[in-house]
Amino acid sequence: MFKKIIIVALSATFLLTACGPLTLGRHFKVNPSTDIKIGHDQQKDILRKLGQPYRRAVDAKGRQIFTYLWADGNGGGKKCTIAFNKNGVVSIIEVVP
């Protein structure tokens, strides 16, 4: 009897999650356009404010680039790219809906 209950519960969970919209990431904890200061915030500040990035990259000059994104599966979402200078200070912020 216990096995049947577990199988039914797992099947219901699978069906509910498989039929829902796919999501990616989560809403930003802060508004990157207003709460992140170019020339002031450092990498540690960005990690504290936004958490771990979806992607980290290094450009040809060796500068770090963090990419954050979220999508709700219903056409909503944003992508935020933050570039740091050689000293680890924010030099560019780009937010795209």
N, C-alpha and C positions, 0 to 999 in steps of 0.2 A: 504494500500500500504506500509506504514511504517513497519508494522508487518512482511510482506513478506520479505522485505529487511533485517530486523534483523534476521529472521529465516534462510535465505539463507547465510548471513554472518557467523552466528554461526555454521551452518552446514559445511560450507567450512573450517572454522577454526578447527572444530573438526576432519574433515577428514584429513587435512594437518598434524595435530599434532599426530593423532592416527597412521598414516602410517609411520612416521619418526622413526629413531632410538631412543631408550631410552637413556637418559643421566643421569648421577648421579654426583652431585657436580660440581666443576669448576676447571680449571687449577690452579695450585698453583701460588700465587702472586710472590713468590720468589722461588729459587731453594733450597729446604731443605738441600741438601747434601753440599752446599757451603756457603749458607747465614745464616745458623743457627750454632752457635758455642757451642759445648759441654763444659760444665763447666763455661759458661759465660752467655748465654741467659736464661732469666727467663720466667715464664708462661706469664706474661704480654707482654713480647717481642714477644713470639710466637703468641699470640692472635693478636697483632698489625701486624705482618708479614704475617700470614696465615689466620687470621679471626677465626671464631668459628669452632671447630672441628666437624666432622661428628659424632664422638662418644667420650665420656669421660668415663674412667674407673678408678678404684682404685684397685691396686694389694693387695696381702695378707699382705704386710708390710705397707699399707696405702699410697703408692706413687701414684701420678696422672699419667695417661697415656692418651694422646690425639691421636686420629686416624683421619687422613684426607684422603679422597679418591675422585677420579673422574674417570668417564668412559664416553667415547664419543659415545658409542653404536656401534662403528665400530671396536671393538677389541683393541682400545687404552685406556690407563688410567694408573694411578699409585695409590699406597697406601703408605702413610707415617705414621709411628708410632713414636711418641716422648714420651719418658719416663722422668720423673722428679725425682730428689732425694728428700729427706725429707725436704730440704730447698727450694724447688720449682725451682731448677736450672736444666737445661737439662743435662741428664746423658746418654741417648741413643737416636740415630736417626737411623731409618731403613726406607729406601725407596725401594719399590718393584715395578717393572714395571708390 
